[in-house]
């Protein structure tokens, strides 16, 4: 059953708040042993810069030292950037690529290496938190959306590659729409924006997601119920991606 992750070990990045915190809490509630990491870690979490290859090696080693193995990676750590094309510069584009594309790439490599050490054929589930802005042009998200589109295609490519090698490491992207977190509240002027009906009137389900909504999809993909799902993206957006 998808609510049983007993015996599995997960590493969740960006776990100090928002979607990452919700994912770490839900995976643990369903039986997994979890190492949460963050560039600004909470007590008990591991300090981790996802743009550093050495940082990834250290995070995976810490996970194995604490819990003995690694079965699930949730690559969630990220940052956002909004503005028109003329507001952007190369530094902002490179920062989005560095955190989202290079960070996910390094994490997937480190996780696959560890999962291969644990058995042959290797088993595991890798879940990258992308965005619907990687699927649909959304105003003011040029640098962010470009990086998220790269994440989605990376998951497809690596998922196919590993499957064709006869391995059972599944790689999937989860694509949230607007999700209400402390970070997004701050970016959009506080709670009032997220509670105003006009701000979500175009959404079929008439509301924004909460971190727990995204965590539920992650927990499913981490579970054995999703054992035949790989190289795919999974939209959790209340129907936003299909609206004008």
N, C-alpha and C positions, 0 to 999 in steps of 0.2 A: 504493500500500500504506500501511496505517496507521502503519508504523514509519518512514515517510519524510516528514519535515517540512522537508526542504531548501528553502531560499529563503523560509521564513516567519519572521516576527518575532513574539515573544511578550513580553507584559508580565505578570509574576506578582506579585501582592501577598502580603504575609505570607510572603516567600520566605526569611526568615532561619532558619526551623526547621520541623519537622513536615511537614504535608501540602504547604505551599507550597514548602519546600526540595526535597521529592521531585518535585513537579511541574516545578519549574525545571530540576532535574537531568535528568529523563527527556526533557523537550522538547528540551533541548540535546543530549542523547545521540542523539536521533533527527533531528538536523540543523537545528533551529531556532536562530536567534539570540535570546537571552533577556536581558531586563532584569528582574532581581529587585528588588523594592522592599520596604521594611519600616520600621516606625516606629523600630526599632532595627536598622539595616542591618548586614550583614556586609561585609567588604572587597569592593569592586567593585559593591556594591548601592547603590541610591538611597534616601535618606531620604524617607519618604512617610507622611503622615497621611491615611488614606483618608476621613476625615470632612470634609476641607477641599476645597472646589471648586478653590481656587488650587493646592492640592497635587496634585490630579489633572491640572490643566493642565500643571503643571511635570513630572510623571512622564511624561505622554505626549510632551511636548516633548523630554524627555531620551531617551526611547526612539527617537524619530525622529532626534534628533541623533546618537545612537550607531549606529543600525542602518538608518536611512533610511525606515522605514515601521512600521506596526502591523497585524498580521494576526490575532493571537490575544490575548485578554485572559482571564486566569485571576484572577477576583476571589475571593481566598481569605482575605484578612486578616480576623481576627475575634477575639472574646474569648468567654468562657463565663460563665454565671451560674447558680447552682443554689441552690434554697431553696424553702420553702413560701410560699404566698401571703401569710401574715402576716409572713414575713421580708422581703418585698419592699417597696419604696417606689417613688415615681414617678421618682426619680433613677436607680434601677437599670433600670427599664423603658425610660426614655429613652436610657440609655447603650447598651442592646442595640439599640434602633432606630437610634440614631445611627451605630453602627459597622456593623451588618449591613445595614440597609435603606437608610439615606441613603448609606452608603459604596458599596454596590453600585449604587444609582441614579446617583450622580455618576460612577462608573467607566464604567458602560454609556453614559451620555451622552457622556463624553469620548472613549470608544473609537469610538462610532458616528460622531461628528463627524470624527475622523481617518480612519476607513475610507472615509467619503464623499469626502474630499479625494483619495483615492488612485485613484478610478475610478468610473465610472457604467455599470451598476449597481454599488453597493458590495458588496464581499465581505469576509467575516471570520467568526471564531468567537469567541463570548463565552461563558465558562463560569463560573458562580457556584457556589462551594462552599457548599451549604446543609446540611441535616441531616435524618435521618429524624424528628427531634423536630418538624420542621415538617409532618410527615405523620401522626404518631401521638402521642397524649398520652403523655409519659414523665414519671414522677414527678419533681418538683422542678425542672422545666425551663420553668416558665410564661413567664418573660420571654424566655428564649433561644428556646424553641420558637415563641413568637409571632412573633419577628423572623425566624426561619427560614421560617416559613410565608409571611410576606410576601415574602421573597426568591423563593421558589418561584413564587408567583403573578406576581410582577414579571417573571420570566423568561418565563412563558407569555404574558403580555400583550404584552411588547415583541417577543418572537419572532413572534407573530401580526401585530403592527403592521408590523414591518419586511418580513415576507414579503408582506403585502398591498400594500405600496408597490412591489413588484417588485425588492426588494433581496435579496442573498444573504448577509446577516449573520445567522448562526444564533445563537440564544440558548438556552442549556440550563442547568439546575441539576443538580449532582451531590449526592446525599444520602448521605453516609456514616452508618454506625452507629457504635458505639463503636470508636474508632481509637486505637491506642497511640502516643502522642507524649510528648515531654518535658513538655508542658503538662498533658496528661491524667494522666500518672503523678504529677505533683506534686499535682494536684487530688484524686486518689483514694488518696493515701497511699503512693505508691511502686510499685516494680515488683511487689511481692508480690501486690497486688490483681489485677493483670492476668494473673498466672501461675496464680492459684488456680482449679482446675477448677470450683468451685462458682459462681464469678462469671460464667462463660459457659456453664453447663450447659444453659440454656434455648435457646441459639442453635443453629440447625440445623447449622451448620458447626463448632460447638464451639471457636470461637476469636474473637478480635477482629481487626479489620483492622489492617494496617500502612500507613504513609503511601504506600508503593509501590503498594498495591492501589488506592488512590484515584487516584494519578497515572496508572495504566494507563488508567482510564476517561477521565480528562481528555485524555490523549494521543490516544485514539481520537476523541473529540469534536472535538479540534482538527484532525484530519486530514481529507483529502478523502474517506476512506471513510465519513464521517458526513455527507456533503454533503446528504442528504435528511432530516436529523434536526434539528428545531428546536422551540421552545416546549414542551419536555418536561422531566421530571425523571427522573433515572437513579439507582437505588438500589444502593449498594455496602455491604451490611451483613451478609452471611452469612445472610440470611433473618430477621433480627431483627424487621423491621417486621411480619411475619406471625405473630409469637409473641404469646402472652398478656401 
